[in-house]
Structure formats: structure tokens, C-alpha cells
Amino acid sequence: MSSMLTNTANPRAAAMLISVIRHRIPVLRQLWDIFLGYDIACEIPRHLIKPHPHGIVLHNHVVLGNNVVLMQQSTIGVGTSGLGGIHIRPHTKIGANAVVTKDVPPYAPADGYNHIILHNLSLAA
């Protein structure tokens, strides 16, 4: 298990975002949408760790386990399952209906069952 999972607490902005999403407060949710540039259309697990909650997109029917670390600029497609204890790094794109049970590196697309594409990674400035 990475040290990120054992010693990380959500920053205040992420904690407030999670609370607004769970309690379904429409006006506050729209303000957080604009402020943080996120789009979350699924249920949030009890222990989701978001150290940098900017630019995150979680489509419908995404299922995340507890202790998932979700970094900024990540997109997770419809019907994706992410089991607990994984780290989804910045700028990651996970395709629809994927099953992810291990860490996904930065800028790496993933689809299917743990099919993480590591070649042709572009770290454009």
C-alpha cells in the first residue's frame, strides 16, 4: 500500500466537495462545479482521497472502493469499477466499463481489465 493511502487526509476544499455531493445540495454543488472544474455523476465512497480535487470527471455508474486516491485532471468512464486501495494519478483517462485493481500511472490511459497503456505517453508541456 502506498504511503499516500496511509498518511493522506483530504484538504478542506475536497472535504467540502465530498460533503456537498453526498448531501445533494444543488446550489452549492453548482458553485463547486465552477470553482473546481469537476463533474461527478456517481456515488462517492466513504473514504475517497482527493488531495487535488481539480478537473475530476466521474461518469454515471462508476463504482470506487474505499481508500482510492484520485488525483487532479482524471477522467473515469461510465460503468468503471475501481477496487479499494488504488492510486489514480494525475491526467489519467480510464475507459468505460473498465475494471481497475492496481495503480494507474500519470498520463496513462486504461481500459478493459487492468489494461494500462504505457507506450506513447505524451508529457506535453
C-alpha positions in Angstrom: 0.0 0.0 0.0 1.4 3.4 -0.9 2.3 6.0 1.7 -0.3 8.2 0.0 -3.1 5.9 1.3 -1.9 5.7 4.9 -1.0 9.4 5.6 -3.3 11.5 3.5 -6.3 13.5 4.6 -8.5 15.4 2.2 -7.7 19.1 2.0 -10.5 21.4 3.1 -11.8 22.0 -0.4 -12.0 18.3 -1.2 -13.7 17.6 2.2 -16.3 20.3 1.5 -16.8 19.0 -2.1 -17.5 15.5 -0.9 -19.9 16.7 1.7 -21.8 18.8 -0.9 -22.0 15.9 -3.3 -23.2 13.4 -0.6 -25.9 15.7 0.8 -27.1 16.7 -2.7 -27.1 20.5 -2.1 -27.9 21.8 -5.6 -26.8 25.5 -5.4 -23.6 24.7 -3.5 -22.8 21.9 -5.9 -23.1 24.2 -8.9 -20.7 26.6 -7.3 -18.2 23.9 -6.6 -18.6 22.7 -10.2 -17.5 26.1 -11.4 -14.8 26.7 -8.7 -13.1 23.3 -9.0 -14.0 22.4 -12.6 -15.2 18.9 -11.8 -18.1 16.7 -12.9 -19.1 13.9 -10.6 -22.2 12.0 -11.5 -21.8 8.9 -9.3 -21.9 7.9 -5.7 -18.8 8.8 -3.7 -17.3 6.1 -1.5 -16.9 6.8 2.2 -13.1 7.0 2.1 -12.2 8.7 -1.2 -8.9 10.6 -1.0 -8.6 13.6 -3.3 -5.5 15.6 -2.5 -6.0 17.9 -5.5 -9.8 17.9 -6.4 -9.5 20.0 -9.6 -10.7 18.8 -13.0 -12.0 15.4 -12.0 -14.7 13.8 -14.1 -16.5 10.7 -12.8 -19.3 9.5 -15.1 -22.5 7.6 -14.2 -22.3 4.2 -12.7 -18.7 4.5 -11.6 -18.0 2.3 -8.6 -15.0 3.1 -6.5 -13.9 1.2 -3.4 -12.6 2.7 -0.2 -9.2 4.3 0.1 -8.9 5.2 -3.6 -6.6 8.1 -4.2 -7.9 10.2 -7.1 -5.6 12.9 -8.4 -6.4 16.0 -10.5 -7.4 16.1 -14.1 -8.6 12.4 -14.1 -11.5 11.1 -16.1 -13.2 7.8 -15.3 -15.8 6.5 -17.9 -19.3 5.1 -17.5 -19.6 1.8 -15.6 -16.0 1.6 -14.5 -15.1 -0.2 -11.3 -12.1 0.7 -9.2 -11.4 -1.6 -6.3 -10.2 -0.1 -3.0 -6.6 0.8 -2.2 -5.6 2.0 -5.7 -4.0 5.3 -6.7 -5.3 7.0 -9.9 -2.5 9.5 -10.8 -2.9 12.9 -12.5 -4.1 13.2 -16.1 -5.4 9.7 -16.2 -8.2 8.6 -18.6 -9.9 5.3 -17.7 -12.3 4.0 -20.4 -15.9 2.9 -19.9 -16.7 -0.4 -18.2 -13.0 -0.9 -17.2 -12.0 -2.8 -14.0 -9.0 -1.3 -12.3 -7.4 -3.2 -9.4 -3.9 -1.6 -9.4 -2.3 1.8 -9.6 -2.6 3.8 -12.8 0.5 6.0 -13.6 0.2 9.6 -14.7 -0.9 10.3 -18.3 -1.6 6.6 -18.9 -5.0 5.6 -20.4 -6.5 2.4 -19.1 -9.4 0.2 -20.3 -10.7 -3.3 -20.0 -9.4 -5.3 -17.1 -6.2 -3.6 -15.8 -5.1 -2.9 -19.4 -2.9 0.2 -18.7 -1.3 1.6 -21.9 2.3 2.6 -21.1 3.6 3.2 -24.6 3.4 6.5 -26.5 2.9 8.6 -23.3 3.0 12.2 -24.2 4.1 14.6 -21.4 3.3 17.7 -23.4 4.2 21.0 -21.7 
